[in-house]
Amino acid sequence: MRRNSAGTCIALLLVVPLLAGCLERGQSTMVNAGGDDDDAFCRANNVKPGSPEYIACRKDRDVQRANAQSRADSRQRDLGEYMLNNPVHP
């Protein structure tokens, strides 16, 4: 019985660091986690790669993504503050 619990403990020690990465908040390891493809979006608008219009298109997409992330972070903060300030309401 003791040997089984030791094996379980070792298995847990090996798995926990792998799962800790799942708890990390922030941008995922994928470049575009939303599934959108900036290159395909800009090319669909008949913009050639390397042109100033293409660069502007990619920058606009980056700004849109950053703004969306900022709004999501703000909503998350607001929810946390609401929950702290109103503990009676579920």
C-alpha positions in Angstrom: 0.0 0.0 0.0 2.8 2.4 0.8 4.4 1.7 -2.5 1.3 2.7 -4.4 1.0 6.1 -2.6 4.6 6.8 -3.3 4.0 6.1 -7.0 1.0 8.4 -7.0 3.0 11.1 -5.3 5.8 10.9 -7.9 3.2 11.0 -10.7 1.6 14.1 -9.2 5.0 15.8 -8.9 5.7 15.1 -12.6 2.3 16.3 -13.8 1.7 19.4 -11.7 4.4 21.5 -13.5 2.9 20.6 -16.8 -0.6 21.7 -15.7 0.7 24.9 -14.1 1.1 26.4 -17.6 -2.7 26.0 -18.1 -3.3 28.5 -15.2 -1.1 31.2 -16.8 -3.2 34.2 -17.7 -2.3 36.2 -20.8 -1.8 35.7 -24.4 -1.7 32.1 -25.5 1.2 30.5 -27.3 -0.7 30.7 -30.5 -0.1 33.9 -32.4 -3.8 34.5 -33.1 -5.8 32.6 -30.6 -9.1 34.0 -32.0 -8.7 32.0 -35.2 -8.4 35.0 -37.4 -5.5 35.4 -39.8 -4.3 38.9 -40.4 -2.4 38.0 -43.5 -5.4 36.4 -45.1 -7.6 39.3 -44.1 -5.3 41.9 -45.6 -4.8 39.9 -48.8 -8.5 39.5 -49.2 -8.7 43.3 -49.4 -6.4 43.1 -52.5 -3.4 44.5 -50.6 0.0 43.2 -51.7 2.4 42.1 -49.0 5.3 44.6 -48.4 3.3 47.6 -49.6 2.6 50.5 -47.3 -1.1 49.6 -47.4 -0.4 46.1 -46.2 1.8 47.3 -43.3 -1.0 49.7 -42.3 -3.6 46.9 -42.6 -1.5 44.7 -40.3 -0.9 47.5 -37.8 -4.7 48.3 -37.7 -5.4 44.6 -37.0 -2.8 44.7 -34.2 -4.4 47.8 -32.7 -7.9 46.2 -32.9 -6.6 43.1 -31.2 -4.9 45.1 -28.4 -8.0 47.2 -27.9 -10.2 44.1 -27.6 -7.8 42.6 -25.1 -7.8 45.8 -23.1 -11.6 45.8 -23.0 -11.7 42.2 -21.9 -9.1 42.9 -19.1 -11.1 45.9 -18.0 -14.4 43.9 -17.8 -12.6 41.2 -15.8 -11.3 43.8 -13.4 -14.7 45.4 -13.1 -16.3 42.1 -12.3 -13.7 41.3 -9.7 -14.2 44.7 -8.0 -18.0 44.2 -8.1 -17.7 40.8 -6.5 -15.4 42.2 -3.8 -17.7 45.2 -3.1 -21.0 43.3 -3.2 -20.4 40.0 -1.3 -24.1 39.6 -0.5 -25.2 39.2 -4.1 -24.3 36.0 -5.8 
